[in-house]
Amino acid sequence: MNTEKVAARRLTAGEVAELGLQDGIFVSAEMEGLPLDCFAPAFLTEPGKNSEGGSFTARTVFGEEIHVLPDNAEERGIWVADKAGEEIEVLQSAGVLLNLALFVPNGNKDSLEALYTVARDAFGVGIVQRWSEEVAEVPDVKVDLFEEPARGRKNTNNQNRDRRALDIYPTRVRFLEPSEGWKFIVEPHKEIVDDTPTI
């Protein structure tokens, strides 16, 4: 386990209430089912002033979400870097896990192996661990993707519709998320005909 000693001080609930989403903090590094005796870099999930009852929610850089009562002496609390503070052990990153969706034109097993080989050559043999791999054929069909309000009346003239993406493969739609309060509408691709008169 790789940790670094950092000078930091513990914040009160009042001080945490003044923090924003961009302020770096340290919280307990405990993960689900894995107790760790150190801290992890984190950020609040909402501005401190919006929290109620002295309870705050933070998300560590490792993706763990925890709830903290800073004034509770039985908890580790919330800390910030401070050169005049005491030393704490902060868990360091071992690397970055990328969850990618790649479309490989005319791809097959040989092209995937070539991709992995290039990645290993660039970053070392530890870069690719294929615990699970999904390889799916992509139909040569394009679709147009639109968004419209999730709770709206049926609108036949499409005035309540926003264009999200035109001329994309339907497989890619699975990896996109609609805007908050909107839903996706997927239709077969239609070429845009520019009927603007020319001189």
Secondary structure, 3 states (H helix, E strand, C coil): CCEEEEEEEECCHHHHCCCCCCCCEEEECCECCECCCCEEEEEECCCHHHCCCCCEEEEECCCCEEEECCCCCCCCCCEEECCCCEEEEEECCCCCCCCCCCCCCCCCHHHHHHHHHHHHHHHCCCCCCCCCCCCCCCCCCCEEEEEEECCCCCCCCCCCCEEEEEEECHHHHCCCCCCCCEEEEEEECCCCCCCCCCC
